[in-house]
């Protein structure tokens, strides 16, 4: 089940967000080493206090968070334009109300049910949810900086991202900056609804 958490609803879902932040700590601090740990059991950054929408994948029987992603409009502050500014090709702005940034995409590998060695329900559910949210809110494209293998994996079951840049991170891991069409994600992943279900996307009426 997908939970769309818009800014005005954060207070209602504090427990679920805490689970998501704990998952982020395990993935981005402990596993990837992209973010320095400060001894806390969760990972948050300054963008969590700004306008964003969280998409969380919830395991219905337990209520546990099995994955999540944060979406932010590129008309405001983004990771791409600050932390990952070197990933922007010269002359590329990627700032538009129709382009949003997807960040902190992660799934709990210990919880998710693998359908093959390349994909799982949480990844599929979050991917189609991003497309549904985008198409419901006039968002034509989503941009993200991810490990290169994620782009390769996503291209197996969904649309290929347009890779606009790539490099090695400090740990020697190949990362890339890619752009997806939300319409293409929706069209290519329609088949997955039989596995992931369908939740009505949130509508954002005002972007701060």
ZISUL-V721260 format. One record per backbone hydrogen bond with DSSP energy under -1.0 kcal/mol. CO is the residue of the C=O (numbers start at 0). NH is the residue of the N-H. Records with the same first field share a line. If there is no record, write none. Layout:
BEGIN
CO = NH, NH
END
This chain:
BEGIN
0 = 57
2 = 55
4 = 53
5 = 8
6 = 9
8 = 11
9 = 12
12 = 16
13 = 17
14 = 18
15 = 19
16 = 20
17 = 21
18 = 22
19 = 23
20 = 24, 42
21 = 25
22 = 26
23 = 27
24 = 28, 29
25 = 30
26 = 31
27 = 33, 34
44 = 47
46 = 49
52 = 70
53 = 4
54 = 68
55 = 2
56 = 65
58 = 62
63 = 58
65 = 107
66 = 56
67 = 105
68 = 54
69 = 102
70 = 52
71 = 100
72 = 75
78 = 81, 83
81 = 84
83 = 86
84 = 87
88 = 91
95 = 98
97 = 139, 140
98 = 73
99 = 142
100 = 71
102 = 69
105 = 67
106 = 108
107 = 110, 111
112 = 120
118 = 114, 115
119 = 123
120 = 124
121 = 125
122 = 126
123 = 127
124 = 128
125 = 129
126 = 130
127 = 131
128 = 132
129 = 133
130 = 134
131 = 135
132 = 136
133 = 138
139 = 181
140 = 99
141 = 179
142 = 101
143 = 177
145 = 175
146 = 149, 150
147 = 151
148 = 152
149 = 153
150 = 154
152 = 155
153 = 157
161 = 178
164 = 176
166 = 174
168 = 171
172 = 168
173 = 147
174 = 166
175 = 145
176 = 163, 164
177 = 143
178 = 161
179 = 141
180 = 184
181 = 185
182 = 186
183 = 187
184 = 188
188 = 191
189 = 192
190 = 193
191 = 194, 195
192 = 196
END
